[in-house]
Amino acid sequence: MPERLVAEAIRLNYQDFRALPDDGKRYEILDGDLYMSPSPRTVHQRVVLRLGRILADHVERTNLGEVLLAPLDVVLSDNDIVEPDLIFISRTGHSIVTETNVQGVPDLLVEVLSASRPELDTRDKRNLYQRCGVPYYWLVDGENGRLTELQLAGEAYVVVADRAGNEIFRPRLFPGLTIHLDHVWAPGNPRL
């Protein structure tokens, strides 16, 4: 009787990731599987810029570490390479920042939900970040004006803050920081 051959699933790695085309699309590898996202929408970019500016100003003023913006590769493992919208790395963890990427687990990863595939951030990346031990994960829904702060408790994330609209957000990771969410969701500059 012939032996049954089973093809093994191909698991992509960082070397495969580096070989992808530089075509303006955002590629990520989660658990060896390739994901592609088109360029973000305008509201997404506005939210990333505003929230990034608030975080970077606070982190620099208090000398806590560094805030980095996408696109920047975060290599969590050889088969897990992501490009979060915002990355915070504390001074004590700064050794994971290299010339070309971040090699290891940052203190905070922030994802602004993609309107076309929110489950990538709310399910797939959440599970990955949890498994890799990312201490804080923020999910930001710029379309609906909502920010959810997750903190790793043991092996699972717990929601420690869920704010929307014009509420005030005081992140656990940054004591003393107050974020007026209406500043994050504000529409584009009407004078443009």
C-alpha positions in Angstrom: 0.0 0.0 0.0 1.4 3.4 -0.9 2.5 5.7 1.9 0.4 8.8 2.4 2.4 12.0 2.1 1.3 15.1 4.0 2.7 18.4 3.0 3.9 20.5 5.8 2.6 24.0 6.1 5.1 26.7 5.1 5.9 29.0 8.0 7.5 32.2 6.9 10.3 33.8 8.9 12.1 37.1 9.1 14.4 36.3 6.2 11.2 35.7 4.0 9.8 39.0 5.4 12.9 41.0 4.3 12.6 39.6 0.8 9.0 41.0 0.4 8.7 43.8 -2.1 8.8 47.5 -1.0 5.5 48.3 -2.7 3.9 50.6 -0.2 1.8 47.8 1.4 2.2 46.8 5.0 3.2 43.2 5.4 3.3 41.3 8.7 4.0 37.7 9.6 1.9 36.2 12.4 2.8 32.7 13.5 4.5 32.1 10.1 1.5 33.3 8.1 1.7 36.4 5.8 -0.7 39.3 6.2 -1.0 42.3 3.9 -2.8 45.5 4.6 -3.3 48.4 2.1 -2.3 51.9 3.1 -4.3 53.2 6.0 -7.3 55.6 5.7 -6.9 59.3 6.5 -8.7 59.0 9.9 -6.3 56.2 10.9 -3.2 58.4 10.1 -4.7 61.4 12.0 -5.3 59.3 15.1 -1.8 57.7 15.0 -0.2 61.2 14.6 -2.1 62.8 17.4 -1.8 59.9 19.9 1.9 59.5 18.9 2.6 63.1 19.6 0.9 63.0 23.0 2.8 59.9 24.0 6.1 61.0 22.6 5.9 64.4 24.4 5.1 62.8 27.7 7.8 60.1 27.4 10.5 62.6 26.4 9.5 65.1 29.0 9.6 62.4 31.8 12.6 60.6 30.3 10.8 57.2 30.3 12.1 55.8 27.0 11.2 56.2 23.4 8.0 56.2 21.2 8.4 54.9 17.7 5.9 55.0 14.8 5.0 52.7 12.0 6.3 51.5 9.7 9.0 49.8 11.8 9.5 46.0 12.1 9.0 44.5 15.5 10.5 41.1 15.5 8.8 39.2 18.4 10.2 35.8 17.1 11.6 34.5 13.8 8.0 33.7 12.7 6.3 36.8 14.2 7.1 40.1 12.6 4.6 43.0 13.1 4.4 46.7 12.3 2.3 48.2 15.0 1.1 51.8 14.7 2.9 53.0 17.8 5.6 51.4 19.9 6.8 52.3 23.4 10.1 51.0 24.7 11.2 52.0 28.2 14.7 53.1 29.0 15.4 49.8 30.7 14.4 47.8 27.6 16.1 50.1 25.1 18.7 47.4 24.1 16.0 45.7 21.9 16.1 48.7 19.5 18.5 48.1 16.6 19.5 50.1 13.5 16.9 48.3 11.4 14.1 47.1 13.7 13.0 46.2 17.2 14.2 42.8 18.3 12.1 41.7 21.2 9.1 42.6 23.3 8.3 46.3 23.7 6.5 47.6 26.8 3.5 48.8 24.8 2.1 48.2 21.3 -0.7 50.3 19.9 -2.9 49.3 17.0 -5.4 51.6 15.4 -8.0 49.3 14.0 -8.2 48.7 10.3 -11.7 49.5 9.0 -11.4 46.6 6.5 -10.1 43.9 8.9 -10.6 44.8 12.6 -10.3 41.2 13.7 -6.6 41.2 12.7 -6.0 43.6 15.6 -8.8 42.6 18.0 -8.2 38.8 17.8 -5.1 37.7 15.9 -2.6 40.3 17.1 -4.1 40.4 20.5 -3.5 36.6 20.8 0.0 37.0 19.4 1.0 39.9 21.7 -0.5 38.0 24.7 1.5 34.8 23.8 4.7 36.8 23.3 4.3 38.6 26.7 3.7 42.2 25.5 2.8 43.9 28.9 0.4 46.5 27.5 -1.6 46.6 24.3 -3.9 49.4 23.3 -6.7 48.9 20.7 -7.8 52.2 19.2 -10.9 52.5 17.1 -10.5 55.8 15.4 -13.6 55.5 13.3 -15.8 55.1 16.4 -13.7 57.1 18.9 -12.8 54.3 21.4 -9.6 53.3 23.1 -9.2 50.1 25.1 -6.1 49.5 27.3 -5.2 45.9 27.9 -2.6 44.8 30.5 -1.1 41.3 30.7 -2.1 39.6 33.9 -0.4 36.2 34.0 -0.9 34.7 30.6 -4.0 36.7 29.5 -4.9 40.3 28.8 -7.4 42.1 31.0 -9.2 45.3 30.1 -7.9 48.0 32.5 -9.5 50.9 30.7 -12.1 51.4 28.0 -12.8 55.0 27.1 -14.8 56.6 24.3 -15.9 59.9 22.9 -14.6 62.9 24.8 -13.7 61.0 27.9 -10.4 61.4 29.7 -7.9 58.4 29.5 -5.3 58.0 32.2 -3.1 55.1 31.1 -1.7 52.7 33.8 1.6 52.5 32.0 2.1 56.3 32.2 1.1 57.6 35.7 0.6 61.3 35.5 -0.4 61.3 31.9 -3.9 62.6 31.1 -5.2 62.2 27.5 -8.3 64.1 26.5 -9.7 61.8 23.9 -11.5 64.5 22.0 -8.0 65.8 21.0 -7.2 62.3 19.5 -10.5 62.1 17.5 -10.6 65.8 16.4 -11.5 66.1 12.7 -8.9 67.4 10.3 -7.9 71.0 10.3 -10.8 73.0 8.8 -8.5 75.7 7.5 -6.8 73.4 5.1 
